[in-house]
Amino acid sequence: MIGEKKKKRRAQVEQRDCVACGCCVKVCPFAAIRIVNGVTAQVDPERCVGCGKCAKECPASVITIGEVVA
């Protein structure tokens, strides 16, 4: 429909619980995740396609895949 926004899936990191291990960075096929200041992972919403590989790999289970309006 005209004017209707598409919903897209994106990875989201619970940053206060992230231990910045880097496992998600290694498995992301789109280079959409980086470790910021050695403290937390950050997702680039322009690169992320919501495939879920990072969420499956995260040993702390702090990455979820959710829908966002694009």
All heavy atoms as a GROMACS GRO file, in nm:
protein
  509
    1MET      N    1   0.083  -0.119   0.000
    1MET     CA    2   0.000   0.000   0.000
    1MET      C    3   0.087   0.125   0.000
    1MET      O    4   0.195   0.125   0.057
    1MET     CB    5  -0.090   0.001   0.123
    1MET     CG    6  -0.194  -0.104   0.125
    1MET     SD    7  -0.298  -0.077   0.269
    1MET     CE    8  -0.428  -0.184   0.228
    2ILE      N    9   0.036   0.228  -0.058
    2ILE     CA   10   0.109   0.354  -0.064
    2ILE      C   11   0.116   0.416   0.075
    2ILE      O   12   0.017   0.422   0.146
    2ILE     CB   13   0.043   0.450  -0.164
    2ILE    CG1   14   0.047   0.389  -0.304
    2ILE    CG2   15   0.110   0.585  -0.161
    2ILE    CD1   16  -0.028   0.468  -0.408
    3GLY      N   17   0.236   0.463   0.112
    3GLY     CA   18   0.254   0.528   0.242
    3GLY      C   19   0.277   0.432   0.357
    3GLY      O   20   0.306   0.474   0.467
    4GLU      N   21   0.263   0.302   0.332
    4GLU     CA   22   0.285   0.205   0.439
    4GLU      C   23   0.434   0.177   0.452
    4GLU      O   24   0.503   0.154   0.353
    4GLU     CB   25   0.210   0.076   0.407
    4GLU     CG   26   0.211  -0.023   0.521
    4GLU     CD   27   0.123  -0.143   0.492
    4GLU    OE1   28   0.010  -0.124   0.445
    4GLU    OE2   29   0.171  -0.255   0.513
    5LYS      N   30   0.483   0.179   0.574
    5LYS     CA   31   0.625   0.156   0.598
    5LYS      C   32   0.652   0.007   0.608
    5LYS      O   33   0.572  -0.068   0.662
    5LYS     CB   34   0.668   0.226   0.726
    5LYS     CG   35   0.641   0.374   0.722
    5LYS     CD   36   0.762   0.448   0.763
    5LYS     CE   37   0.730   0.596   0.756
    5LYS     NZ   38   0.841   0.676   0.734
    6LYS      N   39   0.768  -0.034   0.555
    6LYS     CA   40   0.808  -0.174   0.563
    6LYS      C   41   0.875  -0.202   0.696
    6LYS      O   42   0.950  -0.121   0.747
    6LYS     CB   43   0.908  -0.206   0.452
    6LYS     CG   44   0.846  -0.250   0.323
    6LYS     CD   45   0.950  -0.282   0.221
    6LYS     CE   46   1.005  -0.421   0.242
    6LYS     NZ   47   1.099  -0.461   0.138
    7LYS      N   48   0.849  -0.319   0.750
    7LYS     CA   49   0.917  -0.361   0.872
    7LYS      C   50   1.036  -0.447   0.831
    7LYS      O   51   1.023  -0.536   0.748
    7LYS     CB   52   0.823  -0.439   0.962
    7LYS     CG   53   0.718  -0.354   1.026
    7LYS     CD   54   0.634  -0.434   1.121
    7LYS     CE   55   0.529  -0.348   1.186
    7LYS     NZ   56   0.440  -0.426   1.272
    8LYS      N   57   1.149  -0.418   0.891
    8LYS     CA   58   1.270  -0.495   0.863
    8LYS      C   59   1.323  -0.550   0.993
    8LYS      O   60   1.301  -0.494   1.099
    8LYS     CB   61   1.375  -0.406   0.798
    8LYS     CG   62   1.337  -0.358   0.660
    8LYS     CD   63   1.449  -0.282   0.596
    8LYS     CE   64   1.410  -0.239   0.456
    8LYS     NZ   65   1.519  -0.176   0.386
    9ARG      N   66   1.394  -0.660   0.983
    9ARG     CA   67   1.454  -0.721   1.101
    9ARG      C   68   1.596  -0.668   1.118
    9ARG      O   69   1.669  -0.654   1.022
    9ARG     CB   70   1.456  -0.874   1.085
    9ARG     CG   71   1.317  -0.932   1.087
    9ARG     CD   72   1.312  -1.077   1.045
    9ARG     NE   73   1.422  -1.160   1.089
    9ARG     CZ   74   1.420  -1.239   1.197
    9ARG    NH1   75   1.311  -1.246   1.270
    9ARG    NH2   76   1.523  -1.312   1.230
   10ARG      N   77   1.632  -0.641   1.242
   10ARG     CA   78   1.765  -0.590   1.274
   10ARG      C   79   1.811  -0.650   1.406
   10ARG      O   80   1.730  -0.676   1.495
   10ARG     CB   81   1.765  -0.438   1.290
   10ARG     CG   82   1.731  -0.361   1.164
   10ARG     CD   83   1.847  -0.364   1.066
   10ARG     NE   84   1.819  -0.284   0.948
   10ARG     CZ   85   1.770  -0.330   0.835
   10ARG    NH1   86   1.740  -0.457   0.824
   10ARG    NH2   87   1.751  -0.252   0.732
   11ALA      N   88   1.941  -0.664   1.420
   11ALA     CA   89   1.999  -0.710   1.546
   11ALA      C   90   2.002  -0.592   1.644
   11ALA      O   91   2.024  -0.478   1.604
   11ALA     CB   92   2.140  -0.762   1.523
   12GLN      N   93   1.980  -0.624   1.770
   12GLN     CA   94   1.986  -0.523   1.875
   12GLN      C   95   2.067  -0.582   1.990
   12GLN      O   96   2.045  -0.696   2.030
   12GLN     CB   97   1.845  -0.486   1.922
   12GLN     CG   98   1.762  -0.428   1.810
   12GLN     CD   99   1.614  -0.428   1.839
   12GLN    OE1  100   1.566  -0.490   1.932
   12GLN    NE2  101   1.540  -0.357   1.757
   13VAL      N  102   2.159  -0.502   2.042
   13VAL     CA  103   2.248  -0.547   2.150
   13VAL      C  104   2.206  -0.482   2.281
   13VAL      O  105   2.189  -0.360   2.288
   13VAL     CB  106   2.395  -0.510   2.120
   13VAL    CG1  107   2.487  -0.553   2.233
   13VAL    CG2  108   2.440  -0.571   1.988
   14GLU      N  109   2.191  -0.564   2.384
   14GLU     CA  110   2.167  -0.512   2.519
   14GLU      C  111   2.304  -0.467   2.569
   14GLU      O  112   2.380  -0.545   2.625
   14GLU     CB  113   2.106  -0.620   2.609
   14GLU     CG  114   2.071  -0.571   2.746
   14GLU     CD  115   1.966  -0.460   2.745
   14GLU    OE1  116   1.864  -0.474   2.677
   14GLU    OE2  117   1.991  -0.359   2.813
   15GLN      N  118   2.336  -0.341   2.544
   15GLN     CA  119   2.473  -0.293   2.562
   15GLN      C  120   2.523  -0.299   2.706
   15GLN      O  121   2.641  -0.321   2.728
   15GLN     CB  122   2.487  -0.153   2.504
   15GLN     CG  123   2.469  -0.157   2.354
   15GLN     CD  124   2.502  -0.028   2.285
   15GLN    OE1  125   2.503   0.078   2.344
   15GLN    NE2  126   2.530  -0.037   2.157
   16ARG      N  127   2.437  -0.281   2.804
   16ARG     CA  128   2.487  -0.284   2.942
   16ARG      C  129   2.530  -0.424   2.986
   16ARG      O  130   2.606  -0.438   3.081
   16ARG     CB  131   2.382  -0.227   3.038
   16ARG     CG  132   2.262  -0.314   3.051
   16ARG     CD  133   2.176  -0.272   3.167
   16ARG     NE  134   2.082  -0.381   3.186
   16ARG     CZ  135   1.956  -0.368   3.211
   16ARG    NH1  136   1.904  -0.250   3.223
   16ARG    NH2  137   1.879  -0.472   3.223
   17ASP      N  138   2.482  -0.527   2.915
   17ASP     CA  139   2.520  -0.664   2.950
   17ASP      C  140   2.624  -0.724   2.856
   17ASP      O  141   2.674  -0.834   2.880
   17ASP     CB  142   2.395  -0.754   2.951
   17ASP     CG  143   2.297  -0.714   3.059
   17ASP    OD1  144   2.342  -0.667   3.166
   17ASP    OD2  145   2.176  -0.729   3.037
   18CYS      N  146   2.657  -0.654   2.749
   18CYS     CA  147   2.756  -0.702   2.651
   18CYS      C  148   2.895  -0.698   2.712
   18CYS      O  149   2.935  -0.601   2.776
   18CYS     CB  150   2.750  -0.613   2.526
   18CYS     SG  151   2.871  -0.659   2.400
   19VAL      N  152   2.972  -0.807   2.690
   19VAL     CA  153   3.108  -0.814   2.742
   19VAL      C  154   3.214  -0.790   2.634
   19VAL      O  155   3.332  -0.807   2.659
   19VAL     CB  156   3.135  -0.949   2.814
   19VAL    CG1  157   3.045  -0.963   2.935
   19VAL    CG2  158   3.116  -1.066   2.718
   20ALA      N  159   3.171  -0.751   2.515
   20ALA     CA  160   3.260  -0.716   2.404
   20ALA      C  161   3.358  -0.828   2.368
   20ALA      O  162   3.474  -0.803   2.341
   20ALA     CB  163   3.335  -0.587   2.435
   21CYS      N  164   3.309  -0.951   2.366
   21CYS     CA  165   3.396  -1.065   2.334
   21CYS      C  166   3.432  -1.070   2.186
   21CYS      O  167   3.533  -1.128   2.149
   21CYS     CB  168   3.331  -1.195   2.378
   21CYS     SG  169   3.182  -1.238   2.286
   22GLY      N  170   3.347  -1.013   2.100
   22GLY     CA  171   3.376  -1.009   1.957
   22GLY      C  172   3.326  -1.128   1.878
   22GLY      O  173   3.347  -1.133   1.756
   23CYS      N  174   3.260  -1.223   1.941
   23CYS     CA  175   3.210  -1.339   1.867
   23CYS      C  176   3.113  -1.299   1.757
   23CYS      O  177   3.114  -1.355   1.648
   23CYS     CB  178   3.142  -1.437   1.963
   23CYS     SG  179   3.255  -1.520   2.074
   24CYS      N  180   3.030  -1.200   1.785
   24CYS     CA  181   2.932  -1.154   1.687
   24CYS      C  182   2.999  -1.090   1.566
   24CYS      O  183   2.955  -1.107   1.453
   24CYS     CB  184   2.833  -1.057   1.751
   24CYS     SG  185   2.911  -0.916   1.833
   25VAL      N  186   3.106  -1.018   1.592
   25VAL     CA  187   3.179  -0.950   1.484
   25VAL      C  188   3.235  -1.053   1.386
   25VAL      O  189   3.228  -1.036   1.264
   25VAL     CB  190   3.294  -0.863   1.541
   25VAL    CG1  191   3.376  -0.802   1.431
   25VAL    CG2  192   3.238  -0.755   1.632
   26LYS      N  193   3.286  -1.162   1.441
   26LYS     CA  194   3.349  -1.266   1.358
   26LYS      C  195   3.250  -1.338   1.267
   26LYS      O  196   3.286  -1.381   1.158
   26LYS     CB  197   3.419  -1.368   1.446
   26LYS     CG  198   3.537  -1.311   1.519
   26LYS     CD  199   3.596  -1.413   1.614
   26LYS     CE  200   3.704  -1.350   1.699
   26LYS     NZ  201   3.748  -1.437   1.808
   27VAL      N  202   3.124  -1.354   1.310
   27VAL     CA  203   3.028  -1.432   1.231
   27VAL      C  204   2.938  -1.348   1.141
   27VAL      O  205   2.868  -1.403   1.058
   27VAL     CB  206   2.939  -1.522   1.320
   27VAL    CG1  207   3.023  -1.622   1.396
   27VAL    CG2  208   2.852  -1.441   1.412
   28CYS      N  209   2.940  -1.216   1.156
   28CYS     CA  210   2.851  -1.132   1.076
   28CYS      C  211   2.898  -1.129   0.930
   28CYS      O  212   3.006  -1.078   0.901
   28CYS     CB  213   2.845  -0.991   1.131
   28CYS     SG  214   2.735  -0.885   1.034
   29PRO      N  215   2.816  -1.180   0.836
   29PRO     CA  216   2.857  -1.182   0.696
   29PRO      C  217   2.851  -1.045   0.628
   29PRO      O  218   2.898  -1.030   0.516
   29PRO     CB  219   2.758  -1.279   0.632
   29PRO     CG  220   2.637  -1.274   0.719
   29PRO     CD  221   2.687  -1.246   0.858
   30PHE      N  222   2.795  -0.946   0.697
   30PHE     CA  223   2.779  -0.814   0.636
   30PHE      C  224   2.863  -0.707   0.705
   30PHE      O  225   2.845  -0.588   0.677
   30PHE     CB  226   2.631  -0.774   0.637
   30PHE     CG  227   2.546  -0.869   0.560
   30PHE    CD1  228   2.477  -0.970   0.626
   30PHE    CD2  229   2.539  -0.863   0.423
   30PHE    CE1  230   2.400  -1.061   0.555
   30PHE    CE2  231   2.463  -0.953   0.351
   30PHE     CZ  232   2.393  -1.053   0.417
   31ALA      N  233   2.950  -0.746   0.796
   31ALA     CA  234   3.035  -0.653   0.871
   31ALA      C  235   2.950  -0.542   0.934
   31ALA      O  236   2.986  -0.425   0.931
   31ALA     CB  237   3.144  -0.596   0.782
   32ALA      N  238   2.837  -0.582   0.993
   32ALA     CA  239   2.743  -0.485   1.049
   32ALA      C  240   2.764  -0.460   1.199
   32ALA      O  241   2.694  -0.378   1.257
   32ALA     CB  242   2.600  -0.532   1.026
   33ILE      N  243   2.858  -0.532   1.260
   33ILE     CA  244   2.880  -0.517   1.404
   33ILE      C  245   3.025  -0.483   1.430
   33ILE      O  246   3.115  -0.536   1.367
   33ILE     CB  247   2.843  -0.646   1.480
   33ILE    CG1  248   2.701  -0.689   1.446
   33ILE    CG2  249   2.856  -0.625   1.630
   33ILE    CD1  250   2.660  -0.820   1.508
   34ARG      N  251   3.044  -0.393   1.524
   34ARG     CA  252   3.180  -0.359   1.566
   34ARG      C  253   3.183  -0.344   1.717
   34ARG      O  254   3.081  -0.320   1.780
   34ARG     CB  255   3.229  -0.232   1.498
   34ARG     CG  256   3.152  -0.109   1.535
   34ARG     CD  257   3.195   0.012   1.450
   34ARG     NE  258   3.123   0.130   1.492
   34ARG     CZ  259   3.177   0.230   1.562
   34ARG    NH1  260   3.305   0.226   1.595
   34ARG    NH2  261   3.106   0.333   1.598
   35ILE      N  262   3.301  -0.358   1.773
   35ILE     CA  263   3.320  -0.339   1.916
   35ILE      C  264   3.363  -0.194   1.936
   35ILE      O  265   3.458  -0.148   1.874
   35ILE     CB  266   3.427  -0.435   1.973
   35ILE    CG1  267   3.387  -0.581   1.948
   35ILE    CG2  268   3.450  -0.408   2.122
   35ILE    CD1  269   3.258  -0.624   2.015
   36VAL      N  270   3.293  -0.124   2.024
   36VAL     CA  271   3.319   0.018   2.048
   36VAL      C  272   3.398   0.035   2.177
   36VAL      O  273   3.352  -0.007   2.284
   36VAL     CB  274   3.186   0.096   2.057
   36VAL    CG1  275   3.212   0.243   2.083
   36VAL    CG2  276   3.105   0.078   1.931
   37ASN      N  277   3.516   0.093   2.164
   37ASN     CA  278   3.603   0.122   2.280
   37ASN      C  279   3.632   0.001   2.368
   37ASN      O  280   3.655   0.015   2.487
   37ASN     CB  281   3.544   0.234   2.365
   37ASN     CG  282   3.533   0.364   2.290
   37ASN    OD1  283   3.617   0.395   2.205
   37ASN    ND2  284   3.431   0.442   2.318
   38GLY      N  285   3.625  -0.120   2.311
   38GLY     CA  286   3.653  -0.240   2.387
   38GLY      C  287   3.550  -0.269   2.495
   38GLY      O  288   3.573  -0.349   2.585
   39VAL      N  289   3.433  -0.203   2.486
   39VAL     CA  290   3.333  -0.212   2.593
   39VAL      C  291   3.205  -0.284   2.551
   39VAL      O  292   3.150  -0.362   2.627
   39VAL     CB  293   3.297  -0.071   2.645
   39VAL    CG1  294   3.189  -0.076   2.750
   39VAL    CG2  295   3.421  -0.002   2.699
   40THR      N  296   3.157  -0.257   2.430
   40THR     CA  297   3.029  -0.312   2.387
   40THR      C  298   3.023  -0.328   2.236
   40THR      O  299   3.097  -0.261   2.163
   40THR     CB  300   2.912  -0.223   2.436
   40THR    OG1  301   2.789  -0.291   2.412
   40THR    CG2  302   2.912  -0.089   2.368
   41ALA      N  303   2.934  -0.414   2.191
   41ALA     CA  304   2.911  -0.431   2.048
   41ALA      C  305   2.806  -0.331   2.002
   41ALA      O  306   2.713  -0.298   2.077
   41ALA     CB  307   2.863  -0.572   2.018
   42GLN      N  308   2.823  -0.283   1.879
   42GLN     CA  309   2.728  -0.188   1.823
   42GLN      C  310   2.692  -0.232   1.683
   42GLN      O  311   2.779  -0.269   1.604
   42GLN     CB  312   2.789  -0.048   1.821
   42GLN     CG  313   2.695   0.060   1.779
   42GLN     CD  314   2.760   0.196   1.790
   42GLN    OE1  315   2.862   0.222   1.728
   42GLN    NE2  316   2.703   0.283   1.872
   43VAL      N  317   2.563  -0.229   1.651
   43VAL     CA  318   2.513  -0.273   1.521
   43VAL      C  319   2.494  -0.153   1.430
   43VAL      O  320   2.435  -0.052   1.470
   43VAL     CB  321   2.379  -0.347   1.537
   43VAL    CG1  322   2.323  -0.390   1.402
   43VAL    CG2  323   2.394  -0.468   1.628
   44ASP      N  324   2.542  -0.165   1.306
   44ASP     CA  325   2.520  -0.062   1.204
   44ASP      C  326   2.387  -0.097   1.136
   44ASP      O  327   2.379  -0.195   1.061
   44ASP     CB  328   2.634  -0.064   1.104
   44ASP     CG  329   2.618   0.039   0.992
   44ASP    OD1  330   2.507   0.094   0.976
   44ASP    OD2  331   2.717   0.063   0.922
   45PRO      N  332   2.281  -0.019   1.161
   45PRO     CA  333   2.150  -0.053   1.103
   45PRO      C  334   2.144  -0.047   0.952
   45PRO      O  335   2.057  -0.107   0.891
   45PRO     CB  336   2.056   0.051   1.166
   45PRO     CG  337   2.144   0.163   1.208
   45PRO     CD  338   2.278   0.104   1.239
   46GLU      N  339   2.237   0.024   0.890
   46GLU     CA  340   2.241   0.030   0.744
   46GLU      C  341   2.295  -0.099   0.682
   46GLU      O  342   2.264  -0.131   0.568
   46GLU     CB  343   2.326   0.149   0.699
   46GLU     CG  344   2.271   0.284   0.742
   46GLU     CD  345   2.135   0.313   0.680
   46GLU    OE1  346   2.117   0.286   0.561
   46GLU    OE2  347   2.048   0.361   0.755
   47ARG      N  348   2.377  -0.172   0.756
   47ARG     CA  349   2.437  -0.295   0.704
   47ARG      C  350   2.364  -0.421   0.749
   47ARG      O  351   2.366  -0.522   0.681
   47ARG     CB  352   2.583  -0.306   0.747
   47ARG     CG  353   2.674  -0.206   0.680
   47ARG     CD  354   2.815  -0.222   0.734
   47ARG     NE  355   2.910  -0.147   0.657
   47ARG     CZ  356   2.996  -0.200   0.572
   47ARG    NH1  357   3.001  -0.329   0.555
   47ARG    NH2  358   3.079  -0.124   0.505
   48CYS      N  359   2.302  -0.416   0.866
   48CYS     CA  360   2.239  -0.534   0.924
   48CYS      C  361   2.114  -0.573   0.846
   48CYS      O  362   2.031  -0.489   0.814
   48CYS     CB  363   2.202  -0.505   1.071
   48CYS     SG  364   2.122  -0.645   1.153
   49VAL      N  365   2.101  -0.704   0.818
   49VAL     CA  366   1.984  -0.756   0.749
   49VAL      C  367   1.900  -0.845   0.840
   49VAL      O  368   1.800  -0.902   0.796
   49VAL     CB  369   2.022  -0.832   0.620
   49VAL    CG1  370   2.092  -0.740   0.522
   49VAL    CG2  371   2.105  -0.954   0.651
   50GLY      N  372   1.941  -0.860   0.965
   50GLY     CA  373   1.863  -0.938   1.061
   50GLY      C  374   1.871  -1.087   1.041
   50GLY      O  375   1.777  -1.159   1.071
   51CYS      N  376   1.984  -1.137   0.992
   51CYS     CA  377   1.997  -1.281   0.964
   51CYS      C  378   2.000  -1.367   1.091
   51CYS      O  379   1.967  -1.484   1.087
   51CYS     CB  380   2.120  -1.308   0.879
   51CYS     SG  381   2.278  -1.282   0.964
   52GLY      N  382   2.044  -1.309   1.203
   52GLY     CA  383   2.043  -1.380   1.330
   52GLY      C  384   2.169  -1.458   1.364
   52GLY      O  385   2.176  -1.519   1.471
   53LYS      N  386   2.268  -1.457   1.277
   53LYS     CA  387   2.390  -1.532   1.306
   53LYS      C  388   2.460  -1.481   1.432
   53LYS      O  389   2.511  -1.558   1.512
   53LYS     CB  390   2.486  -1.526   1.188
   53LYS     CG  391   2.439  -1.607   1.070
   53LYS     CD  392   2.540  -1.607   0.957
   53LYS     CE  393   2.487  -1.692   0.844
   53LYS     NZ  394   2.584  -1.706   0.737
   54CYS      N  395   2.458  -1.350   1.452
   54CYS     CA  396   2.523  -1.291   1.570
   54CYS      C  397   2.451  -1.334   1.698
   54CYS      O  398   2.514  -1.367   1.798
   54CYS     CB  399   2.527  -1.140   1.560
   54CYS     SG  400   2.364  -1.062   1.538
   55ALA      N  401   2.318  -1.334   1.695
   55ALA     CA  402   2.240  -1.372   1.813
   55ALA      C  403   2.265  -1.517   1.851
   55ALA      O  404   2.275  -1.550   1.969
   55ALA     CB  405   2.092  -1.348   1.787
   56LYS      N  406   2.278  -1.604   1.752
   56LYS     CA  407   2.305  -1.745   1.779
   56LYS      C  408   2.444  -1.766   1.837
   56LYS      O  409   2.466  -1.854   1.919
   56LYS     CB  410   2.290  -1.828   1.650
   56LYS     CG  411   2.148  -1.840   1.604
   56LYS     CD  412   2.140  -1.915   1.473
   56LYS     CE  413   1.997  -1.912   1.421
   56LYS     NZ  414   1.988  -1.950   1.282
   57GLU      N  415   2.539  -1.684   1.794
   57GLU     CA  416   2.678  -1.699   1.836
   57GLU      C  417   2.706  -1.637   1.972
   57GLU      O  418   2.800  -1.678   2.041
   57GLU     CB  419   2.768  -1.636   1.730
   57GLU     CG  420   2.915  -1.661   1.750
   57GLU     CD  421   2.955  -1.806   1.727
   57GLU    OE1  422   2.882  -1.880   1.659
   57GLU    OE2  423   3.062  -1.846   1.777
   58CYS      N  424   2.629  -1.539   2.014
   58CYS     CA  425   2.656  -1.462   2.136
   58CYS      C  426   2.653  -1.551   2.261
   58CYS      O  427   2.547  -1.604   2.297
   58CYS     CB  428   2.555  -1.349   2.151
   58CYS     SG  429   2.583  -1.249   2.299
   59PRO      N  430   2.767  -1.566   2.330
   59PRO     CA  431   2.770  -1.653   2.449
   59PRO      C  432   2.696  -1.592   2.568
   59PRO      O  433   2.653  -1.664   2.658
   59PRO     CB  434   2.920  -1.666   2.480
   59PRO     CG  435   2.983  -1.548   2.416
   59PRO     CD  436   2.899  -1.513   2.297
   60ALA      N  437   2.676  -1.462   2.567
   60ALA     CA  438   2.605  -1.395   2.677
   60ALA      C  439   2.455  -1.380   2.647
   60ALA      O  440   2.380  -1.333   2.732
   60ALA     CB  441   2.667  -1.259   2.704
   61SER      N  442   2.413  -1.418   2.528
   61SER     CA  443   2.272  -1.408   2.484
   61SER      C  444   2.215  -1.268   2.501
   61SER      O  445   2.103  -1.250   2.548
   61SER     CB  446   2.186  -1.509   2.560
   61SER     OG  447   2.231  -1.640   2.536
   62VAL      N  448   2.294  -1.167   2.461
   62VAL     CA  449   2.249  -1.029   2.475
   62VAL      C  450   2.212  -0.964   2.341
   62VAL      O  451   2.184  -0.846   2.335
   62VAL     CB  452   2.352  -0.940   2.548
   62VAL    CG1  453   2.376  -0.992   2.688
   62VAL    CG2  454   2.483  -0.932   2.471
   63ILE      N  455   2.210  -1.045   2.234
   63ILE     CA  456   2.171  -0.994   2.103
   63ILE      C  457   2.038  -1.057   2.065
   63ILE      O  458   2.020  -1.178   2.072
   63ILE     CB  459   2.275  -1.026   1.994
   63ILE    CG1  460   2.410  -0.967   2.033
   63ILE    CG2  461   2.230  -0.972   1.859
   63ILE    CD1  462   2.523  -1.002   1.938
   64THR      N  463   1.943  -0.972   2.027
   64THR     CA  464   1.813  -1.018   1.982
   64THR      C  465   1.788  -0.963   1.842
   64THR      O  466   1.848  -0.864   1.801
   64THR     CB  467   1.701  -0.971   2.076
   64THR    OG1  468   1.704  -0.829   2.086
   64THR    CG2  469   1.714  -1.032   2.213
   65ILE      N  470   1.699  -1.029   1.770
   65ILE     CA  471   1.659  -0.984   1.638
   65ILE      C  472   1.516  -0.936   1.649
   65ILE      O  473   1.428  -1.010   1.693
   65ILE     CB  474   1.669  -1.098   1.533
   65ILE    CG1  475   1.809  -1.161   1.534
   65ILE    CG2  476   1.631  -1.046   1.395
   65ILE    CD1  477   1.921  -1.068   1.496
   66GLY      N  478   1.496  -0.810   1.612
   66GLY     CA  479   1.362  -0.753   1.623
   66GLY      C  480   1.325  -0.676   1.499
   66GLY      O  481   1.409  -0.645   1.415
   67GLU      N  482   1.196  -0.645   1.489
   67GLU     CA  483   1.148  -0.569   1.374
   67GLU      C  484   1.157  -0.421   1.401
   67GLU      O  485   1.132  -0.376   1.513
   67GLU     CB  486   1.003  -0.606   1.342
   67GLU     CG  487   0.989  -0.741   1.281
   67GLU     CD  488   0.846  -0.770   1.234
   67GLU    OE1  489   0.755  -0.692   1.267
   67GLU    OE2  490   0.827  -0.869   1.165
   68VAL      N  491   1.199  -0.347   1.301
   68VAL     CA  492   1.203  -0.201   1.308
   68VAL      C  493   1.133  -0.147   1.186
   68VAL      O  494   1.132  -0.209   1.081
   68VAL     CB  495   1.350  -0.147   1.316
   68VAL    CG1  496   1.415  -0.187   1.444
   68VAL    CG2  497   1.431  -0.192   1.197
   69VAL      N  498   1.074  -0.029   1.197
   69VAL     CA  499   1.008   0.033   1.083
   69VAL      C  500   1.113   0.106   1.002
   69VAL      O  501   1.192   0.184   1.054
   69VAL     CB  502   0.900   0.131   1.130
   69VAL    CG1  503   0.835   0.201   1.011
   69VAL    CG2  504   0.794   0.059   1.211
   70ALA      N  505   1.118   0.075   0.874
   70ALA     CA  506   1.218   0.136   0.787
   70ALA      C  507   1.157   0.237   0.695
   70ALA      O  508   1.041   0.240   0.670
   70ALA     CB  509   1.287   0.029   0.705
   0.00000   0.00000   0.00000
